[in-house]
Amino acid sequence: MKKLIIPFIALFVIAISLVSWRSNTAMESADVIKDFTCGITGPDGFQFTDESHSVVTSSGNSILKCHASGVSNSTGKVWKASGFLCSTFLGITDDTHKVVTPSGQATLTCKVH
């Protein structure tokens, strides 16, 4: 009887360890979404792009980034804006920032914490 109990206890401990390891791994995962359509406004207009990616973590954090070329900027200098509303895969946030260079390169960043 003792010969059966020891292997059973060992298997039970291994099973608990595997389940615990698997649940911790799943809780630390993130989903990455790429190449979705995103709109970026600049000082002179609006541009759609699909050069984009978003990372959504299982803890409820997210960052969304979009890049575009050819965004109109007649200011002749780097144009920046922040604190505007942005729709992400986790909802709307105002933890936002965008930059448009004089040559029309634009980056949009939206964060959810």
N, C-alpha and C positions, 0 to 999 in steps of 0.2 A: 504494500500500500504506500509506504514512504517513497518507493521508487517512482510511483505515478504522481505524487504530490509535487515533488521538486521540479520535474519538467513542466507540469501544469502551471506552477507559479512563475517559472522562467518565461513561458509563452505569454502569460498574462502581463507580466512586466514589459515585455517587448511590444505587445499589442498596444498597451497604454502609451508607451513612448512614441510609437509610430503615429498614433492618433493625435497626440499632443504636438508632435513635430509638424504634421500635416496641417493642423488648424492654425499654428503660428505662421507657417509659410503662406497660407491663403490670406491671412489677415494683413500681411505685409506686401501684398501684390498691388499692381497698378495696371490700369488699362491705358494704352496709347492709341490715339485716334489720329490718323494722318490724312492730308490732302482733301479736306472738306472745304466748301466754299465759305469765304470770310470776306467781310466788307471793311475797308479802311477809309476813313474820312481824312482829308488833309485841309489845308487852309483854303484851297480853291475848289474842292470837289470830293468825289467819292470814287473808289476803285474796288472792284471785286478781284479776289485772288483765290487760288486753291493751294498756294504754297503755305501750308499751315500744319500745325500739330497741337494736340492737347493731351495732357497726362492727367488722369483721374485716379487718385489713390483710394484704397478701401477705407481710409480714415476720414474721407470726405473733403480732402484738399484737391485742388485742381489748378493747373496753369494752362492757359491757352495762348498760343503765339501765332501770329500771321505776318507774312512778309510779302511786300508787293513792290513792283517797279513801275515807274511812269505815273506816280501820284503827283498831281499838279501842285507846285509850290512856287508861287510868284514872289514870295517874300525875300528871296535871295539869301536866306540864312536857314539854319536848322529850326524847324517848327516843332514844338513839344506841347503835349496836352496830357493832363492826368485827372483822375477823380470823376470821369464820366461813366455812365452806365454801359455795361457790356454783358451780353447774354452768352453764357457758357453752357456746357453740358450738365452742370450742376445747378444752374440757375443764374440769376442776375447779380452782378457785383459792381462795386465802384472802386475796387482796388485795381486801378487800371493806369496804363501809360502808353502813349504812342509818340513816335518820332518820325518826322518826314524831313529828309535832307534836301538841300537845294537841287540836287540832281534827280529827285523823285523817288529815292529809295525809302520805303516806309516799313516800320515795325510796330505791331500792336501787341501788347501784353495785358492779359486779364488774369487775376488770381482770385481763387476762392479758398478761404481758410476754414 
